[in-house]
Structure formats: structure tokens, C-alpha cells
């Protein structure tokens, strides 16, 4: 009798392995149990090895095909004794009378608002929710793609535009050798004479900004109360403060200068200003050519 039960257990194991789509070679790769011993387990031939090895192999085999090793070992022990496991009986209560209907303690009647179709009740929620989402998206787009909190960049005015505006103001009586920003109420007078073609930006008292592209022998003058700031494309200029010449110590290259009653002060060159000067010098080179 025990032999039949062991055969039945072996068949169950093999059937489970086949249902799972697992091959004996895969079990070997996982457990390193020789395939011939795995075949013996599936054939119900449990006497090929000592008992201690058989139990260990059954556990490894069961685990490899996703069965509970302890449960399979229990079935193996039961089958060896020749006893058949009796199925556990479930106790089901029987009722001689029909169960009493259970009624709710409180019965609710739907209100008119609750009785309305769900689609209609949610229309306002969807409308206002959509409007809110659209507003949030607009704000995000504005701050990411439109709003610019960086410092304002003063765009360089082309030399030709300066000449055109000046001719218009003075009735075509503009002298190419002088560009004047004179203000008689100011006490400081700065005169800039071009030795080479040079781009100049003059900031007067930190408020008034003028830009020029001067050719050799052209000059411009400006008046201020306290100070000037000059951004130069190159140092090919001569400077005069109240008719006294100022000497630029550093010759060649771009410069950022501050000029007041104390004289010339050299300021650091910011990256943004360097880019602007490079653009201006590009125009200067085109005029030279």
C-alpha cells in the first residue's frame, strides 16, 4: 500500500512541475541534484539513496517547483506508513427556518441634489477646477518663459542710427567731427577724441547713458555733476577733463573706467559688458573695412 501512495505522491510532484513549465535541467541548475535522482523522485523510486538524502532531495525539489517543502515531507512520511490522509470535513450549519430578513435601522431618502445625475452635479466642479488649473499653468509659463528678473541690458545703438537721429535734430547741420551732450548746468566736462575707430558707452551720473562709434579724429563731449563711467571697445582715445588731459595708464584692450574729480579709476570688467563690447567691436571692424 505504501508503494502505491509513494507513486501517487511522485506523480503529483511531476504533474506540478509540468504545469509550472519547469524542466528537470532547470531544477538541476538550481539545486545541483543530479537529473537521474530527480527522475527517480518523479518515478516514485525513493530507495535509490539513503533516507537522509531522499528527504533533503524532496525538500529541494519541492522548493524548486514552488511547493511547501514541509508539506511535501509530511505527505512523504504519511505515504511511507501506508495511511491515507482523510479529508477534513467542514461543518456547515443547517437552518430549519428561513433566516429573518435584516432591515436597515435608518432608511435614507435621497435629496433633490443627490437625485440629480452625477454628470450634472459635477459640471460646476469640473468647470471651476479647469479654470484654476489653467490659471496656475499661465502663472508658471509667465515666470518660466516670459518674466525676466535679471538686470536690464542696454542695447547698443548702431552708429548709423546715431548719425541719422542727430542729422534730424539739427536740420542736417551735423558735424562729423563732434558729437555733443553738453549741459551747461553741470560742473564736470569730459571730452573724448578718437585716435582709432572705437565704441564708447558713457554713463553720466549713473542715470544718463549715451553710446557712440567714433572714427579717428572724431570726438564727443559730455557734462556731469559728479562722475562719468566709460565702457571702451579699445583704448584708442584721448581724454580731457575740464580741458586738462587725463592719461590712461593701461594701453590696448577693452576698459571699464570711472572718471570723477579724483581722476581715473579702473573698474572690473563684467561678463555681460565683455559680450556687448565684442558685438560693438564687430561693427567697428566692419566700418574699418
C-alpha positions in Angstrom: 0.0 0.0 0.0 2.8 2.4 0.9 4.4 1.9 -2.6 1.2 3.0 -4.3 0.9 6.1 -2.1 4.5 7.0 -2.9 3.9 6.5 -6.6 0.9 8.8 -6.3 2.9 11.4 -4.5 5.6 11.2 -7.2 3.0 11.7 -9.9 1.7 14.7 -8.1 5.1 16.2 -8.0 5.8 15.6 -11.6 2.4 17.0 -12.6 3.0 20.1 -10.6 6.4 20.6 -12.3 5.0 20.2 -15.8 2.1 22.6 -15.0 4.7 25.2 -13.9 6.7 24.7 -17.1 9.9 23.8 -15.2 12.3 21.3 -16.6 14.5 18.9 -14.7 17.5 20.6 -16.1 16.4 23.9 -14.6 15.9 22.2 -11.2 19.4 20.7 -11.6 20.8 24.2 -12.3 19.1 25.5 -9.1 19.7 22.6 -6.7 22.7 20.8 -8.2 20.9 17.5 -7.7 21.8 15.0 -10.5 19.0 14.6 -13.0 18.9 10.8 -12.5 18.0 11.3 -8.9 15.3 13.9 -9.8 13.9 11.3 -12.3 13.9 8.7 -9.5 11.8 11.0 -7.3 9.3 11.5 -10.1 9.1 7.8 -10.7 8.4 7.0 -7.0 11.7 5.2 -6.7 12.8 6.6 -3.3 15.1 3.7 -2.4 18.0 4.7 -4.6 19.5 6.8 -1.8 19.7 6.7 2.0 16.7 8.1 3.7 18.5 11.3 4.9 19.4 12.2 1.2 15.9 11.3 0.0 14.3 13.8 2.4 16.8 16.5 1.6 16.3 16.0 -2.2 12.5 16.0 -1.8 12.7 19.4 0.0 15.0 20.9 -2.6 12.8 19.6 -5.4 9.6 20.9 -3.8 11.1 24.3 -3.3 12.2 24.4 -6.9 8.7 23.8 -8.2 7.2 26.3 -5.7 5.7 23.8 -3.3 5.9 23.9 0.5 8.9 21.5 1.4 7.4 20.8 4.9 4.0 19.9 3.5 5.5 17.6 0.9 7.8 15.9 3.5 4.6 15.4 5.7 2.9 13.7 2.7 6.0 11.6 2.1 6.1 10.4 5.7 2.4 9.6 5.6 2.7 7.7 2.3 5.6 5.6 3.8 3.3 4.4 6.6 0.6 3.3 4.1 -2.0 5.5 5.7 -4.4 7.6 3.6 -5.0 11.2 4.7 -8.6 11.7 5.4 -10.0 14.9 4.1 -11.0 17.4 6.7 -14.7 17.8 6.9 -16.2 21.2 7.0 -19.1 21.7 9.4 -21.9 23.6 7.8 -24.8 24.8 9.9 -28.2 23.9 8.6 -31.2 26.0 9.2 -34.7 24.6 9.5 -36.2 28.0 9.1 -35.6 30.7 6.6 -33.3 33.4 8.1 -35.1 36.6 9.1 -34.6 39.5 6.7 -32.3 42.1 8.2 -33.6 45.6 7.6 -31.6 48.8 8.0 -32.1 50.7 11.2 -32.4 54.0 9.4 -33.7 54.5 5.9 -32.5 57.5 3.9 -34.3 59.2 1.2 -32.2 60.9 -1.5 -32.4 64.7 -1.6 -33.1 66.5 -4.8 -29.4 67.4 -5.1 -28.4 63.8 -4.6 -31.0 62.6 -7.0 -29.6 64.7 -9.9 -27.4 62.8 -12.4 -23.8 62.7 -11.3 -22.6 64.3 -14.6 -24.8 67.4 -14.0 -23.7 67.7 -10.3 -20.1 67.6 -11.3 -20.2 70.1 -14.1 -19.6 73.1 -11.9 -16.7 71.3 -10.1 -15.1 70.4 -13.4 -15.5 74.0 -14.7 -14.0 75.8 -11.8 -11.3 73.1 -11.4 -10.3 73.5 -15.0 -10.2 77.3 -14.7 -8.0 77.0 -11.6 -5.6 74.7 -13.4 -5.4 77.0 -16.4 -4.6 79.9 -14.2 -1.8 78.0 -12.4 -0.3 77.0 -15.8 -0.5 80.6 -17.1 1.4 81.8 -14.0 4.1 79.0 -14.4 4.6 79.8 -18.1 4.8 83.5 -17.3 7.5 83.1 -14.7 9.5 80.4 -16.6 9.4 81.7 -20.2 8.4 85.4 -20.1 9.3 87.1 -16.8 13.0 88.1 -16.7 14.2 89.2 -13.3 17.8 89.8 -14.5 19.5 93.2 -14.7 18.2 95.3 -17.7 20.6 95.2 -20.6 21.0 98.4 -22.6 21.1 97.5 -26.2 23.8 99.2 -28.2 22.7 101.9 -30.6 24.2 101.5 -34.0 26.5 104.3 -35.2 24.3 104.8 -38.3 21.2 105.3 -36.1 23.0 107.9 -34.0 24.1 109.8 -37.1 20.6 109.7 -38.5 18.9 111.0 -35.3 21.5 113.7 -34.9 21.0 114.9 -38.5 17.3 115.0 -37.9 17.6 117.1 -34.7 20.0 119.7 -36.2 18.4 120.1 -39.6 21.2 118.2 -41.5 23.8 120.5 -40.0 25.6 117.7 -38.0 29.4 118.0 -37.9 31.0 114.5 -38.2 33.9 115.7 -36.1 31.8 116.5 -33.0 29.0 114.6 -31.1 28.0 116.8 -28.1 25.9 116.0 -25.0 26.6 119.4 -23.4 24.6 120.5 -20.3 25.7 124.0 -19.1 24.3 123.3 -15.6 26.9 120.6 -14.9 30.3 121.3 -13.5 32.4 118.4 -15.0 33.2 118.4 -18.7 34.7 115.3 -20.4 36.0 115.4 -23.9 36.8 112.1 -25.8 38.9 112.3 -29.0 39.1 109.1 -31.1 42.6 108.1 -32.2 41.3 104.8 -33.6 37.8 103.5 -34.5 36.3 102.9 -31.1 33.0 102.1 -29.5 32.2 104.1 -26.4 29.4 104.0 -23.8 29.2 107.0 -21.4 27.1 106.8 -18.3 26.6 110.3 -16.8 25.9 110.4 -13.0 24.7 106.8 -13.1 21.5 107.8 -14.9 22.0 109.1 -18.4 23.6 106.6 -20.9 25.0 107.5 -24.4 26.6 105.3 -26.9 28.9 106.3 -29.8 31.0 104.6 -32.5 33.8 107.2 -33.2 36.1 107.1 -36.2 39.7 108.6 -36.0 39.7 112.4 -35.4 36.0 112.4 -34.3 35.2 113.4 -30.8 32.4 113.8 -28.3 31.9 115.7 -25.1 29.7 115.3 -22.1 28.9 117.2 -18.9 28.2 115.7 -15.4 27.7 116.8 -11.8 29.7 114.1 -10.1 31.2 111.4 -12.3 31.3 109.5 -15.6 31.6 105.8 -16.3 33.2 104.8 -19.6 32.9 101.4 -21.3 35.5 101.3 -24.1 35.9 98.8 -27.0 39.6 99.7 -27.0 41.8 102.4 -25.6 42.4 104.2 -28.8 41.2 107.6 -27.4 42.4 110.8 -25.7 40.6 112.0 -22.6 40.3 115.6 -21.3 38.6 116.6 -18.0 37.8 120.3 -17.9 40.4 120.9 -20.7 43.1 119.0 -18.7 44.3 115.8 -20.4 43.9 112.5 -18.5 46.4 109.8 -19.1 45.2 106.2 -19.5 47.8 104.0 -17.8 46.8 100.7 -19.5 47.0 100.7 -23.2 45.2 98.3 -25.5 42.2 96.1 -25.0 38.7 96.9 -23.5 38.3 99.0 -20.4 35.7 99.9 -17.9 36.6 103.3 -16.3 35.1 105.7 -13.7 36.1 109.3 -14.0 35.4 112.0 -11.4 37.3 114.9 -9.8 39.8 112.5 -8.3 40.8 111.2 -11.7 40.5 107.7 -13.4 39.5 104.6 -11.5 39.7 101.2 -13.3 36.6 99.0 -12.7 36.3 95.2 -13.1 35.0 94.0 -16.5 31.7 92.1 -16.1 31.0 89.2 -18.4 27.9 90.9 -19.8 29.8 94.0 -20.6 32.5 92.0 -22.4 29.9 90.4 -24.6 28.4 93.8 -25.5 31.9 95.2 -26.4 32.6 92.2 -28.6 29.4 92.9 -30.5 30.3 96.6 -30.8 33.9 95.8 -32.0 32.4 93.6 -34.7 30.6 96.7 -36.0 33.7 98.7 -35.6 35.7 96.3 -37.8 33.0 96.4 -40.5 33.3 100.2 -40.6 37.1 100.0 -40.9 36.7 97.7 -43.8 
